[in-house]
Amino acid sequence: MPVVRKPRVHVFDDDSTNLTLFKTFLASMGYEVLTFDGPVVCPVYRDNRCIGSKPCADIILTDHQMPKMTGLEMLLQQEQMGCQINIKNKALMSGDSSVKSDERLIKLGCSFFSKPFKFQEISDWLEACKKRIDLLKPVAIIRKEERFPFAAEIEYLCDTDDTNYKGTVINLSNSGLCLKAGNPLFEGQTIEIKTDLPNTIRTAFVRWVRELSGDFYIAGFSFR
């Protein structure tokens, strides 16, 4: 039988007390909860646009007033990057009533909660969000560490044949890499890296793939 996962919620707030309250509240309702103490446009890919085949979450709750950028600015940038999360499953929270009438928020189409609010309001909204979620479809793996730009040509073998393929590493970390390849790849596939890399890893697993123009592919790999 297909495995039904928990719905995943991302909560953004620079107030640690609020994050703890939300994490406890949402976990008690059966949600997988990931919290962030500052705005993060894309917790998974961190590239110029959302290039993965899966969304990083099902629901987003964000405070408005945060360091570096506001919650609204973060949501707007997510849309510009091609965020795959349903905009109706995103909500902005603020004690500033003028934010609700911001034309950018209205045009964006996400929900708004005025502070102070009752958690029952959030609960009712979450129930509506769940009707728009397919829990049989997986969400993306959240990176445990940041990847850094790393341009290098590598050779590798796929587990499907004995051909030596060549690709270009775009970024790299101790737990994964992003690769531009000239051969088709698919999720769950294993490759054996024949070229020495700084992290000395030899075996990598395909986590997501996107086809580019010109018969090229870009894929994300993890090492464990």
TORDO-752938 format. One record per residue: residue in three letters; y, z, x of N, C-alpha, C, O in turn; chain. Coordinates in steps of 0.2 Angstrom, whole numbers. Layout:
<pts>
PT  resn  n_north   n_up  n_east  ca_north  ca_up  ca_east  c_north   c_up  c_east  o_north   o_up  o_east  chain
PT   ALA        Y      Z       X         Y      Z        X        Y      Z       X        Y      Z       X      A
...
</pts>
This chain:
<pts>
PT  resn  n_north   n_up  n_east  ca_north  ca_up  ca_east  c_north   c_up  c_east  o_north   o_up  o_east  chain
PT   MET       -6      0       4         0      0        0        6      0       4        6      3      10      A
PT   PRO       12     -3       2        18     -3        6       21      4       7       20      8       2      A
PT   VAL       24      5      13        27     11       14       34     12      11       38      7      13      A
PT   VAL       35     16       7        42     17        4       46     22       9       43     28       9      A
PT   ARG       51     20      12        55     25       16       60     29      12       61     27       6      A
PT   LYS       63     33      15        69     37       13       75     33      13       76     29      18      A
PT   PRO       79     33       8        86     30        8       90     33      14       90     39      15      A
PT   ARG       93     29      18        97     31       24      105     32      22      107     27      20      A
PT   VAL      108     37      24       115     38       23      118     39      29      116     44      33      A
PT   HIS      124     36      31       128     38       36      134     41      34      137     39      29      A
PT   VAL      136     47      37       142     51       35      146     51      41      144     53      47      A
PT   PHE      153     49      40       158     49       46      163     55      44      166     54      39      A
PT   ASP      164     59      48       169     64       47      170     68      54      165     70      57      A
PT   ASP      176     69      56       178     73       62      178     80      61      179     84      66      A
PT   ASP      176     83      55       176     90       54      168     92      54      164     90      50      A
PT   SER      166     95      59       159     97       60      156    101      54      151    101      52      A
PT   THR      161    105      51       158    109       45      157    105      39      151    106      36      A
PT   ASN      161    100      38       159     95       33      153     91      34      149     90      30      A
PT   LEU      152     89      40       146     85       42      140     90      41      135     87      38      A
PT   THR      140     96      43       134    100       41      133    101      34      127    101      32      A
PT   LEU      138    102      30       137    103       23      134     96      20      130     97      16      A
PT   PHE      137     90      22       134     84       19      127     83      21      123     81      18      A
PT   LYS      125     85      28       118     84       30      114     88      26      108     86      24      A
PT   THR      115     95      25       111     99       21      110     97      14      105     97      11      A
PT   PHE      116     95      11       116     93        4      112     86       3      108     86      -1      A
PT   LEU      113     81       7       109     75        7      102     76       8       98     72       5      A
PT   ALA      100     79      13        93     80       15       90     84      10       84     82       9      A
PT   SER       93     88       6        89     92        1       88     87      -5       83     89      -9      A
PT   MET       92     82      -5        90     77      -10       85     71      -8       84     66     -12      A
PT   GLY       83     72      -2        78     67        0       80     61       4       77     56       5      A
PT   TYR       86     62       6        89     56       10       88     57      18       88     63      20      A
PT   GLU       88     52      21        88     52       29       95     52      30       99     47      28      A
PT   VAL       98     57      34       105     57       35      107     57      43      104     60      47      A
PT   LEU      111     52      44       114     52       51      121     53      51      125     50      47      A
PT   THR      124     58      55       131     60       55      135     57      61      132     57      67      A
PT   PHE      141     56      60       145     53       66      152     57      65      155     58      60      A
PT   ASP      154     60      71       160     64       71      167     59      73      172     62      74      A
PT   GLY      166     53      72       171     48       73      169     41      71      163     40      69      A
PT   PRO      174     37      70       173     30       67      169     26      72      170     26      77      A
PT   VAL      163     23      69       159     18       73      158     12      68      155     13      63      A
PT   VAL      161      7      71       161      1       67      154     -2      65      152     -4      60      A
PT   CYS      149     -1      71       142     -3       70      138      1      74      138      0      80      A
PT   PRO      134      6      71       130     11       75      124      7      79      122     11      83      A
PT   VAL      122      1      77       116     -2       79      118     -7      85      116     -6      90      A
PT   TYR      122    -12      83       122    -18       87      128    -18      92      128    -20      98      A
PT   ARG      134    -15      90       140    -14       94      142    -21      97      144    -21     103      A
PT   ASP      141    -26      94       143    -33       96      149    -35      92      152    -31      88      A
PT   ASN      151    -41      93       157    -44       89      155    -45      82      160    -45      78      A
PT   ARG      149    -45      80       147    -45       73      140    -43      72      136    -42      76      A
PT   CYS      139    -41      65       132    -38       64      127    -44      64      127    -48      60      A
PT   ILE      123    -44      70       119    -50       71      111    -48      70      107    -52      70      A
PT   GLY      110    -42      68       103    -40       66      101    -43      60      105    -45      55      A
PT   SER       94    -43      59        91    -45       53       91    -39      47       89    -40      42      A
PT   LYS       92    -33      49        92    -27       45       98    -24      45      102    -23      50      A
PT   PRO      100    -21      39       106    -16       39      105    -10      43       99     -8      43      A
PT   CYS      110     -6      45       109      0       49      108      6      44      105     11      46      A
PT   ALA      110      5      38       109     11       33      109      8      26      110      1      25      A
PT   ASP      108     12      21       109     10       14      115     12      11      118      8       6      A
PT   ILE      118     17      13       124     20       10      129     23      16      126     26      21      A
PT   ILE      135     22      15       140     25       19      145     29      16      148     27      11      A
PT   LEU      146     35      18       151     40       16      156     41      22      154     44      27      A
PT   THR      162     40      21       167     41       27      173     45      25      176     43      19      A
PT   ASP      175     49      29       182     52       28      187     47      30      186     43      34      A
PT   HIS      193     48      27       198     43       29      202     45      35      203     40      40      A
PT   GLN      204     51      36       208     53       42      204     55      48      201     60      48      A
PT   MET      203     50      53       199     52       58      203     49      65      207     45      64      A
PT   PRO      200     51      71       204     49       77      202     42      78      197     39      76      A
PT   LYS      207     38      82       207     31       84      208     26      78      212     22      79      A
PT   MET      204     27      73       206     23       67      204     27      61      200     32      61      A
PT   THR      207     25      55       205     28       49      198     25      46      196     20      48      A
PT   GLY      196     29      41       190     27       38      190     20      34      186     16      35      A
PT   LEU      196     19      31       197     13       28      197      7      33      194      2      32      A
PT   GLU      201      8      39       201      3       44      194      2      47      192     -4      48      A
PT   MET      189      7      47       183      6       50      179      2      45      175     -3      47      A
PT   LEU      179      3      38       176     -1       33      178     -8      33      174    -13      32      A
PT   LEU      185     -9      34       187    -16       34      184    -20      40      183    -26      40      A
PT   GLN      184    -16      46       181    -20       52      174    -21      51      171    -26      53      A
PT   GLN      170    -17      47       163    -18       46      162    -24      42      158    -28      43      A
PT   GLU      166    -25      37       166    -31       33      167    -37      37      164    -43      36      A
PT   GLN      172    -37      42       174    -43       46      168    -45      50      168    -50      52      A
PT   MET      164    -40      52       159    -41       57      152    -43      53      147    -44      56      A
PT   GLY      153    -44      47       147    -46       43      142    -41      41      136    -42      41      A
PT   CYS      145    -34      40       140    -29       38      136    -30      32      138    -33      27      A
PT   GLN      130    -29      33       125    -31       28      124    -25      22      120    -26      18      A
PT   ILE      127    -20      23       127    -14       18      131    -16      12      137    -18      13      A
PT   ASN      128    -16       6       131    -17        0      138    -13      -1      138     -7       0      A
PT   ILE      144    -17      -2       150    -13       -2      150     -8      -7      154     -3      -7      A
PT   LYS      147     -9     -13       147     -4      -18      143      2     -16      144      7     -19      A
PT   ASN      140      2     -10       136      8       -8      140     11      -2      137     15       2      A
PT   LYS      147     10      -2       151     13        3      156     17      -1      159     15      -6      A
PT   ALA      158     23       2       164     27       -1      168     30       4      166     32       9      A
PT   LEU      175     30       2       180     33        6      182     39       3      183     40      -3      A
PT   MET      183     45       7       185     51        5      192     53       8      193     52      14      A
PT   SER      196     55       4       203     57        6      207     62       2      206     62      -4      A
PT   GLY      211     66       5       215     71        1      222     68       0      226     71      -4      A
PT   ASP      223     62       2       229     58        1      228     54      -5      225     48      -4      A
PT   SER      231     55     -10       230     51      -16      233     44     -16      231     40     -20      A
PT   SER      237     43     -11       240     36      -11      235     31      -8      236     25      -9      A
PT   VAL      230     34      -4       225     29       -1      222     26      -7      220     20      -6      A
PT   LYS      220     29     -13       217     26      -18      220     19     -20      217     15     -23      A
PT   SER      227     19     -20       230     13      -22      232      8     -17      235      3     -18      A
PT   ASP      229      9     -11       230      4       -5      227     -2      -7      221     -3      -9      A
PT   GLU      230     -8      -7       228    -14       -9      222    -16      -5      217    -20      -8      A
PT   ARG      221    -14       1       216    -16        5      209    -13       3      204    -16       3      A
PT   LEU      210     -7       0       204     -3       -2      202     -6      -9      196     -7     -10      A
PT   ILE      207     -8     -13       205    -11      -20      202    -18     -18      197    -19     -22      A
PT   LYS      204    -22     -14       201    -28      -12      194    -28      -9      190    -32     -11      A
PT   LEU      193    -22      -5       187    -21       -2      182    -20      -7      176    -22      -7      A
PT   GLY      183    -16     -12       178    -15      -18      174     -9     -17      169     -8     -21      A
PT   CYS      175     -4     -12       171      2      -11      173      7     -16      178      7     -19      A
PT   SER      170     13     -16       171     18      -20      176     23     -17      177     23     -11      A
PT   PHE      179     27     -21       184     32      -18      183     39     -21      183     39     -27      A
PT   PHE      183     44     -17       183     51      -19      189     55     -17      190     55     -11      A
PT   SER      193     58     -22       199     62      -20      196     69     -18      193     72     -22      A
PT   LYS      199     71     -13       198     78      -11      202     83     -14      208     81     -15      A
PT   PRO      200     89     -16       193     91      -16      189     88     -22      192     87     -27      A
PT   PHE      183     87     -21       179     84      -26      173     89     -27      171     93     -23      A
PT   LYS      169     87     -32       163     91      -33      157     87     -31      157     81     -32      A
PT   PHE      152     91     -28       146     87      -25      142     84     -31      138     79     -29      A
PT   GLN      143     86     -37       140     82      -43      143     75     -43      139     70     -45      A
PT   GLU      149     74     -42       152     67      -42      148     63     -36      147     57     -38      A
PT   ILE      147     66     -31       144     62      -25      137     61     -27      134     55     -26      A
PT   SER      133     66     -30       127     65      -32      126     59     -38      121     55     -37      A
PT   ASP      130     59     -42       130     54      -48      131     47     -44      128     42     -46      A
PT   TRP      136     46     -40       137     40      -36      131     38     -32      129     32     -32      A
PT   LEU      128     43     -29       122     41      -25      116     38     -29      112     34     -27      A
PT   GLU      115     41     -35       110     39      -40      111     32     -42      107     28     -42      A
PT   ALA      118     30     -42       119     23      -44      118     18     -38      116     13     -39      A
PT   CYS      119     21     -32       118     17      -26      111     16     -25      109     10     -23      A
PT   LYS      106     21     -27        99     20      -26       96     14     -30       91     11     -28      A
PT   LYS       99     12     -35        97      7      -39       98      0     -36       95     -5     -38      A
PT   ARG      103      0     -31       104     -6      -27      101     -6     -21      102    -11     -17      A
PT   ILE       96     -2     -19        92     -1      -13       85     -3     -14       82     -1     -19      A
PT   ASP       82     -8      -9        75     -9       -9       72     -5      -4       73     -7       2      A
PT   LEU       69      0      -5        66      5        0       60      2       3       57      5       7      A
PT   LEU       57     -4       1        52     -7        4       54    -11      10       50    -13      15      A
PT   LYS       61    -13      10        63    -16       16       66    -11      21       69     -6      20      A
PT   PRO       64    -12      28        66     -8       33       73     -8      35       77    -13      34      A
PT   VAL       76     -3      38        83     -3       40       82     -3      48       77     -2      51      A
PT   ALA       88     -5      51        87     -6       58       87      1      62       88      6      59      A
PT   ILE       84      1      68        83      6       72       90      8      75       93      4      78      A
PT   ILE       92     14      75        98     17       78       97     18      85       93     21      87      A
PT   ARG      101     15      89       101     15       96      102     23      98      107     26      96      A
PT   LYS       98     25     103        99     32      106      104     32     111      107     38     113      A
PT   GLU      105     26     114       110     26      120      114     19     120      111     15     117      A
PT   GLU      120     19     122       124     13      122      121      8     127      119     10     133      A
PT   ARG      122      2     126       120     -3      130      126     -6     134      131     -6     131      A
PT   PHE      125     -9     140       130    -11      143      130    -18     145      124    -21     146      A
PT   PRO      135    -22     145       135    -29      147      131    -30     154      132    -27     159      A
PT   PHE      126    -35     153       122    -37      159      120    -44     159      115    -45     156      A
PT   ALA      123    -48     163       121    -55      162      116    -57     168      118    -56     174      A
PT   ALA      110    -59     166       105    -61      171      100    -65     168       98    -64     162      A
PT   GLU       98    -70     172        92    -74      170       85    -71     171       85    -68     177      A
PT   ILE       81    -71     166        74    -68      167       69    -73     165       70    -77     161      A
PT   GLU       63    -71     168        57    -75      166       52    -70     162       52    -64     164      A
PT   TYR       49    -72     157        44    -68      153       39    -71     150       39    -77     149      A
PT   LEU       33    -68     149        28    -70      145       28    -67     138       29    -61     137      A
PT   CYS       26    -71     133        25    -69      126       17    -67     125       13    -70     128      A
PT   ASP       16    -63     121         9    -61      119        5    -66     115       -1    -65     114      A
PT   THR        9    -72     114         5    -77      110        3    -82     114       -2    -86     112      A
PT   ASP        5    -83     120         2    -88      125        4    -86     132        6    -81     134      A
PT   ASP        2    -91     137         3    -89      144        9    -93     147        9    -94     153      A
PT   THR       13    -96     143        19   -100      146       24    -95     149       25    -90     146      A
PT   ASN       27    -97     154        32    -94      157       39    -96     154       41   -102     155      A
PT   TYR       42    -91     150        48    -93      147       54    -90     151       54    -85     155      A
PT   LYS       60    -93     150        66    -91      153       71    -89     148       72    -92     142      A
PT   GLY       75    -84     149        80    -81      144       86    -78     148       85    -77     154      A
PT   THR       91    -76     145        97    -73      148       98    -66     144       99    -66     138      A
PT   VAL       98    -61     148        99    -54      146      107    -54     145      111    -56     149      A
PT   ILE      109    -51     139       116    -51      137      118    -43     138      124    -42     141      A
PT   ASN      114    -39     136       116    -32      138      109    -28     139      104    -30     137      A
PT   LEU      110    -22     142       104    -18      144      105    -11     144      111     -8     145      A
PT   SER      100     -7     143       100      1      143       93      3     146       89     -1     147      A
PT   ASN       92      9     146        86     12      148       81     11     143       75     12     144      A
PT   SER       83     10     136        78      9      131       78      3     128       74      2     123      A
PT   GLY       82     -2     130        81     -9      127       86    -14     130       90    -12     135      A
PT   LEU       86    -20     127        90    -25      129       91    -30     124       87    -31     119      A
PT   CYS       96    -35     125        97    -40      120       96    -47     124       99    -47     130      A
PT   LEU       93    -51     122        91    -57      125       92    -64     122       91    -64     116      A
PT   LYS       95    -69     125        96    -75      122       90    -80     125       89    -80     131      A
PT   ALA       86    -82     120        80    -86      122       80    -93     119       84    -95     114      A
PT   GLY       77    -97     123        76   -104      120       70   -106     116       68   -111     114      A
PT   ASN       65   -101     116        59   -101      112       59    -97     106       62    -91     106      A
PT   PRO       56    -98     100        56    -94       94       53    -87      96       48    -87     100      A
PT   LEU       55    -82      93        53    -75       94       52    -72      87       56    -75      82      A
PT   PHE       48    -67      86        48    -64       79       47    -57      80       45    -54      85      A
PT   GLU       49    -53      75        49    -46       75       42    -43      76       37    -46      73      A
PT   GLY       41    -38      80        35    -35       82       31    -38      88       26    -36      90      A
PT   GLN       34    -44      90        31    -48       96       32    -44     102       37    -40     103      A
PT   THR       27    -44     107        28    -41      114       29    -46     119       26    -52     119      A
PT   ILE       34    -45     124        34    -49      130       33    -45     136       35    -39     136      A
PT   GLU       31    -48     141        30    -45      148       36    -48     152       36    -54     154      A
PT   ILE       40    -44     155        46    -46      159       43    -47     166       41    -43     169      A
PT   LYS       44    -53     169        42    -55      176       47    -54     181       46    -54     187      A
PT   THR       54    -53     179        59    -52      183       61    -45     184       61    -41     179      A
PT   ASP       63    -43     190        65    -36      191       72    -35     188       76    -39     189      A
PT   LEU       72    -29     184        78    -27      181       80    -20     183       75    -16     186      A
PT   PRO       86    -18     183        88    -11      185       84     -5     182       83      0     185      A
PT   ASN       81     -6     176        78     -1      173       70     -1     174       66      3     172      A
PT   THR       68     -6     178        61     -7      180       56     -8     174       50     -7     176      A
PT   ILE       58     -9     168        54    -10      163       50    -17     163       53    -22     165      A
PT   ARG       44    -17     161        40    -23      161       38    -26     154       38    -32     153      A
PT   THR       37    -21     149        35    -23      143       40    -21     138       43    -16     138      A
PT   ALA       42    -26     133        47    -25      128       45    -27     121       40    -32     121      A
PT   PHE       47    -24     116        45    -26      109       51    -29     105       56    -26     105      A
PT   VAL       50    -34     102        55    -37       98       57    -33      92       52    -32      88      A
PT   ARG       63    -31      91        65    -27       85       69    -31      80       68    -30      74      A
PT   TRP       72    -36      82        76    -41       77       77    -47      81       78    -48      87      A
PT   VAL       78    -53      76        79    -59       79       84    -63      75       84    -62      69      A
PT   ARG       88    -67      78        93    -71       74       93    -78      77       94    -79      83      A
PT   GLU       92    -83      73        92    -90       76      100    -93      77      104    -92      72      A
PT   LEU      101    -95      83       107    -98       84      107   -106      84      102   -109      83      A
PT   SER      113   -109      84       113   -116       84      110   -119      91      110   -115      96      A
PT   GLY      108   -125      91       105   -128       97       98   -126      99       96   -126     105      A
PT   ASP       94   -123      94        87   -121       95       87   -115     100       82   -114     104      A
PT   PHE       92   -111     100        92   -105      103       91    -99      99       93    -99      93      A
PT   TYR       89    -93     101        88    -87       98       91    -81     101       91    -81     108      A
PT   ILE       94    -76      98        96    -70      101       92    -64      98       91    -64      92      A
PT   ALA       89    -60     102        84    -55      100       86    -48     103       88    -48     109      A
PT   GLY       84    -43      99        85    -36      102       78    -33     103       73    -34      99      A
PT   PHE       77    -30     109        71    -27      111       72    -20     113       77    -18     114      A
PT   SER       66    -16     112        66     -9      114       60     -9     118       55    -13     118      A
PT   PHE       60     -4     123        55     -3      127       50      3     125       45      4     128      A
PT   ARG       51      6     120        47     11      117       48     13     110       45     17     107      A
</pts>
